Amino acid sequence: MQTIPVLPDYPLNVLLSAVLSAKAAGWTDKDFELFTNPDRATTCLAAVRDQLSVLHAVDCNTKPHEPKGLKFDRNYYGTYPQPIIWEPSAIKLVTLEEFVEAGQIETVFIGHSAELIPANVLDYLLHHPKLVTPEMTKHLEENTDILFAGSRYQHGSFCAFRAMSRTEEGNLAGASHRVQDKSIRGCMIALRS
């Protein structure tokens, strides 16, 4: 197992992505010794990010963004012990009707928590819009929000989930949908396949 210093210029996602990319390219433990010196590590990280096919690792063991009016409910699903590697081929979008055959939305989601993608991934995609898949873009262009139901929020006494949306100008944006609102019925749900 490699030990990498935490460098103030590089968030954990960047470091983890660099390590995973280097391992995928065949780096050995000896190669990782370059990371033990912070001065050399900064140079190495820049080279790794520019020359290797980068894996995007999203740390989902942290609290996702809490937009004004929403409070993250950690007790709902807990945390994800492993980072989620953003791999578009492992993502599928389904309509809410396909996912929820009957019953209340929040109780149906509980049984599928391993498939649901948390809001941390939404936050990551909003910061890295080039990673949004063509299928997601197509639905967003059709004014269909994409729900990231792996994280639940409280909106007053209501349950809410965050979603990816588009502004009138066509930019990516975060949105939220309360379970009780009819607007949630038109959303697509992002799942890990």
HELIX and SHEET records of a PDB file:
HELIX    1   1 LEU A   12  ALA A   24  1                                  13    
HELIX    2   2 ASP A   29  PHE A   32  1                                   4    
HELIX    3   3 GLU A   33  THR A   36  5                                   4    
HELIX    4   4 PRO A   38  GLN A   51  1                                  14    
HELIX    5   5 ARG A   74  TYR A   77  1                                   4    
HELIX    6   6 PRO A   88  ALA A   90  5                                   3    
HELIX    7   7 LEU A   96  PHE A   99  1                                   4    
HELIX    8   8 ILE A  105  ILE A  110  1                                   6    
HELIX    9   9 ALA A  119  HIS A  127  1                                   9    
HELIX   10  10 PRO A  129  LEU A  131  5                                   3    
HELIX   11  11 PRO A  134  GLU A  141  1                                   8    
HELIX   12  12 LYS A  182  GLY A  186  5                                   5    
SHEET    1   A 2 HIS A  56  VAL A  58  0                                        
SHEET    2   A 2 ILE A  84  TRP A  86 -1                                        
SHEET    1   B 4 LYS A  71  PHE A  72  0                                        
SHEET    2   B 4 ILE A 146  HIS A 155 -1                                        
SHEET    3   B 4 PHE A 158  ARG A 166 -1                                        
SHEET    4   B 4 LEU A 172  ARG A 178 -1                                        
SHEET    1   C 4 LYS A  71  PHE A  72  0                                        
SHEET    2   C 4 ILE A 146  HIS A 155 -1                                        
SHEET    3   C 4 MET A 188  ARG A 192  1                                        
SHEET    4   C 4 ILE A  91  THR A  95 -1                                        
END                                                                             
